[in-house]
Amino acid sequence: MMEIYISILRGINVSGQKLIKMDALKRMYESLGFTNVKHYVQSGNIIFSSETVKADSLAEKISSQVERDFGFQVPVLVMTKEELQKIIDENPFARNAERDLSALYVTFLDGSLGEFDQSAIESVLQNGEAIHFGSNVVYLFCPGGYGRTKLSNTFLERKLKLKATTRNWKTTNKLLQLADT
């Protein structure tokens, strides 16, 4: 049975490092036997269909192929359409009509949260920022913009001991919309 997956690659096409043309990335996915491959913007957001398998094994397969084809390692997170829908539905900041949706971000994690020092993370909040921890995501409200927050992927990876990549709320919702088409 075919399943729809969303994959997000961390750190490609950012600041001129780890450049991959999206058409080349799309062809790479197709070479792995994936179908209905679509991409959104230039930062490694790919929707595809595959025979139902574990998302973890798909992430490993994609990451290994990126290294073979493009010569560098990138963390890859893969989720089903249903998992992305749940992440969107559970964002506590999106339900607050007073929040500016353009200040919402989702940090996707490559596993479930274990033990971590929540107060150490919350201690860096600034200028009206808010954070909420899901089971495998972190929801951010950054009214000053993501570029100014201290809640970067690197910071959260260090504190949570998991790989992370962040997308804005518009992109997160667009990925689900594309998965539905």
C-alpha positions as CSV (number, residue, x, y, z in Angstrom):
1,M,0.0,0.0,0.0
2,M,1.3,3.5,-0.9
3,E,1.7,6.0,1.9
4,I,2.3,9.8,1.5
5,Y,5.4,11.1,3.4
6,I,6.8,14.5,4.0
7,S,10.6,14.8,4.4
8,I,12.5,17.8,5.6
9,L,16.2,18.2,5.2
10,R,18.2,20.3,7.6
11,G,20.6,22.9,6.5
12,I,20.6,22.7,2.7
13,N,20.5,25.8,0.5
14,V,21.1,28.0,3.6
15,S,23.8,30.8,3.4
16,G,25.3,29.3,0.3
17,Q,26.3,26.0,2.0
18,K,25.3,22.5,1.1
19,L,23.6,23.6,-2.1
20,I,21.3,21.2,-3.9
21,K,19.0,22.2,-6.7
22,M,15.5,21.0,-6.0
23,D,15.1,19.4,-9.4
24,A,18.3,17.3,-8.7
25,L,16.9,16.4,-5.3
26,K,13.6,15.4,-6.9
27,R,15.4,13.2,-9.4
28,M,17.3,11.6,-6.5
29,Y,14.0,10.8,-4.7
30,E,12.6,9.3,-7.9
31,S,15.8,7.2,-8.3
32,L,15.1,5.7,-4.9
33,G,11.7,4.4,-6.3
34,F,9.5,7.1,-4.7
35,T,6.6,8.4,-6.7
36,N,4.5,11.6,-6.8
37,V,7.6,13.6,-5.7
38,K,7.0,17.3,-5.1
39,H,9.1,20.0,-3.5
40,Y,8.3,23.2,-1.8
41,V,10.7,26.2,-1.7
42,Q,14.4,25.8,-1.9
43,S,15.2,24.4,1.5
44,G,14.7,20.7,1.3
45,N,10.9,20.1,1.8
46,I,9.9,17.0,-0.2
47,I,6.5,15.3,-0.4
48,F,6.5,11.8,-1.9
49,S,4.8,8.4,-2.0
50,S,6.3,5.1,-1.1
51,E,5.3,1.6,-0.1
52,T,4.4,1.7,3.5
53,V,7.6,1.4,5.6
54,K,9.0,2.9,8.8
55,A,9.7,6.6,8.5
56,D,13.1,6.1,10.2
57,S,14.3,3.7,7.5
58,L,13.2,6.2,4.8
59,A,15.1,9.0,6.5
60,E,18.3,6.8,6.6
61,K,17.8,5.8,3.0
62,I,17.4,9.4,1.8
63,S,20.3,10.7,4.0
64,S,22.7,8.1,2.6
65,Q,21.7,8.8,-1.0
66,V,22.2,12.6,-0.4
67,E,25.7,11.9,0.8
68,R,26.4,9.6,-2.2
69,D,25.0,12.0,-4.8
70,F,25.9,15.4,-3.3
71,G,28.9,14.6,-1.1
72,F,27.7,15.8,2.3
73,Q,25.6,14.6,5.2
74,V,22.3,16.2,6.1
75,P,19.9,15.2,8.8
76,V,16.6,14.1,7.2
77,L,13.3,13.9,9.1
78,V,10.4,11.9,7.6
79,M,6.8,11.8,8.7
80,T,3.5,10.6,7.4
81,K,0.8,13.0,6.3
82,E,-1.2,12.0,9.4
83,E,1.7,12.8,11.7
84,L,2.1,16.2,10.1
85,Q,-1.7,16.8,10.5
86,K,-1.4,15.9,14.2
87,I,1.6,18.3,14.7
88,I,-0.4,21.1,13.1
89,D,-3.6,20.3,15.1
90,E,-1.6,20.3,18.4
91,N,0.1,23.7,18.0
92,P,-1.2,25.6,21.1
93,F,-0.1,29.0,19.6
94,A,-2.1,28.6,16.4
95,R,-5.3,28.5,18.4
96,N,-4.7,31.9,20.0
97,A,-6.3,34.5,17.8
98,E,-4.1,37.2,19.3
99,R,-0.9,35.5,18.1
100,D,0.6,36.7,14.8
101,L,0.8,33.5,12.7
102,S,3.8,34.8,10.9
103,A,5.7,34.5,14.2
104,L,5.0,30.8,14.6
105,Y,7.6,28.1,14.0
106,V,7.8,24.3,14.4
107,T,11.0,22.7,15.2
108,F,10.8,19.1,14.1
109,L,12.9,16.5,16.1
110,D,14.3,13.2,15.0
111,G,12.9,11.4,18.0
112,S,10.7,11.7,21.0
113,L,11.7,14.0,23.8
114,G,13.5,12.4,26.7
115,E,14.6,14.0,29.9
116,F,15.8,17.5,29.5
117,D,16.2,20.7,31.5
118,Q,13.2,22.8,30.4
119,S,14.1,25.7,32.6
120,A,17.5,26.0,30.9
121,I,15.8,26.3,27.6
122,E,13.1,28.7,28.8
123,S,15.8,30.9,30.4
124,V,16.8,32.2,26.9
125,L,13.3,33.4,25.9
126,Q,13.3,37.1,25.0
127,N,10.9,39.8,23.8
128,G,7.6,38.0,24.2
129,E,8.8,34.7,22.9
130,A,7.0,31.5,24.0
131,I,7.9,27.8,23.7
132,H,5.8,24.6,24.0
133,F,7.2,21.1,23.9
134,G,5.3,18.3,22.0
135,S,6.4,14.7,22.0
136,N,8.6,15.1,18.9
137,V,8.3,18.8,18.0
138,V,8.9,22.1,19.7
139,Y,6.4,24.9,19.0
140,L,7.9,28.4,18.9
141,F,6.4,31.9,19.0
142,C,9.0,34.4,18.0
143,P,7.5,37.8,17.5
144,G,11.0,39.2,16.8
145,G,11.6,36.6,14.0
146,Y,13.4,33.3,14.0
147,G,16.6,34.9,12.9
148,R,16.8,36.8,16.2
149,T,15.8,34.1,18.7
150,K,18.3,32.1,20.7
151,L,16.1,29.1,20.2
152,S,18.0,28.0,17.1
153,N,18.3,24.4,15.8
154,T,21.8,24.1,17.2
155,F,20.7,25.4,20.7
156,L,17.8,23.0,20.9
157,E,19.8,20.1,19.5
158,R,22.4,20.6,22.3
159,K,19.8,20.9,25.0
160,L,17.4,18.1,23.8
161,K,20.1,15.8,22.5
162,L,18.1,15.3,19.2
163,K,18.6,16.5,15.6
164,A,16.3,19.3,14.8
165,T,15.1,21.4,11.9
166,T,12.7,24.3,11.9
167,R,10.0,25.5,9.5
168,N,7.8,28.5,9.7
169,W,4.0,28.0,10.2
170,K,3.2,28.9,6.6
171,T,5.6,26.3,5.2
172,T,4.4,23.7,7.7
173,N,0.8,24.2,6.6
174,K,1.8,24.3,2.9
175,L,3.6,20.9,3.2
176,L,0.3,19.4,4.5
177,Q,-1.6,21.0,1.7
178,L,0.8,19.6,-0.9
179,A,0.5,16.2,0.7
180,D,-3.3,16.4,0.2
181,T,-3.0,17.0,-3.6
